[in-house]
Amino acid sequence: MKTATMILGAVLILLGLVTLFHPHMEMPAKRTEVQVLGQKLLVETRRIVTIPPLLSGLLIVAGAGLVVLGPRAAATRK
């Protein structure tokens, strides 16, 4: 059980670091074909989501808490 907790903590730390250094995530594009005066036009829209640095910090702190305190809590339950 403690290894699963530590792995989850490491994943949260990694996710927090990735979102801290690359805060803009691009959502999949939506393509629409429009016909104007006999010409087909392809309209593509994208949504860019910005992850706040506070959320990145919370992910890092939560992951560190799981890595450090997770095995201690598992040992206390035995």
PLY file of the C-alpha trace (Angstrom):
ply
format ascii 1.0
element vertex 78
property float x
property float y
property float z
element edge 77
property int vertex1
property int vertex2
end_header
0.00 0.00 0.00
2.81 2.41 0.79
4.40 1.95 -2.64
1.12 2.90 -4.33
0.94 6.02 -2.17
4.51 6.96 -3.04
3.88 6.38 -6.77
0.76 8.56 -6.64
2.76 11.25 -4.84
5.51 11.11 -7.46
2.92 11.41 -10.24
1.37 14.46 -8.55
4.80 16.08 -8.17
5.61 15.42 -11.82
2.21 16.77 -12.94
2.70 19.87 -10.81
6.14 20.52 -12.28
4.88 20.06 -15.85
2.00 22.48 -15.32
4.32 24.95 -13.60
6.75 25.13 -16.52
4.16 24.72 -19.30
0.94 26.33 -18.00
-0.88 26.64 -21.33
-2.70 23.54 -22.54
-4.31 23.47 -25.96
-7.62 21.65 -26.25
-8.46 19.67 -29.39
-9.47 21.69 -32.40
-13.01 21.87 -33.71
-13.20 21.93 -37.49
-16.18 23.22 -39.42
-16.63 23.45 -43.15
-18.41 26.57 -44.35
-19.44 27.21 -47.92
-19.30 30.86 -48.98
-20.05 31.88 -52.57
-19.28 28.41 -53.86
-15.97 28.18 -51.98
-15.46 25.70 -49.15
-13.71 27.21 -46.17
-12.33 25.21 -43.27
-12.77 26.99 -39.94
-10.66 25.63 -37.08
-11.11 26.79 -33.50
-8.85 25.96 -30.57
-9.26 26.52 -26.88
-6.21 27.34 -24.76
-6.54 26.62 -21.04
-4.15 28.26 -18.58
-3.32 26.38 -15.39
-2.75 28.83 -12.51
0.62 28.60 -10.73
-1.18 28.20 -7.40
-2.74 24.94 -8.60
0.68 23.73 -9.77
2.12 24.50 -6.34
-0.72 22.68 -4.62
-0.09 19.60 -6.76
3.60 19.65 -5.85
2.89 20.08 -2.12
0.23 17.34 -2.13
2.56 14.97 -3.96
5.41 15.70 -1.56
3.06 15.10 1.35
2.09 11.71 -0.05
5.71 10.74 -0.66
6.91 11.81 2.79
3.90 11.11 5.01
2.29 8.23 3.10
4.61 5.45 4.33
4.43 6.78 7.90
0.63 6.69 7.88
0.68 3.14 6.44
3.12 2.02 9.17
0.95 3.58 11.89
-2.15 1.63 10.78
-0.49 -1.77 11.27
0 1
1 2
2 3
3 4
4 5
5 6
6 7
7 8
8 9
9 10
10 11
11 12
12 13
13 14
14 15
15 16
16 17
17 18
18 19
19 20
20 21
21 22
22 23
23 24
24 25
25 26
26 27
27 28
28 29
29 30
30 31
31 32
32 33
33 34
34 35
35 36
36 37
37 38
38 39
39 40
40 41
41 42
42 43
43 44
44 45
45 46
46 47
47 48
48 49
49 50
50 51
51 52
52 53
53 54
54 55
55 56
56 57
57 58
58 59
59 60
60 61
61 62
62 63
63 64
64 65
65 66
66 67
67 68
68 69
69 70
70 71
71 72
72 73
73 74
74 75
75 76
76 77
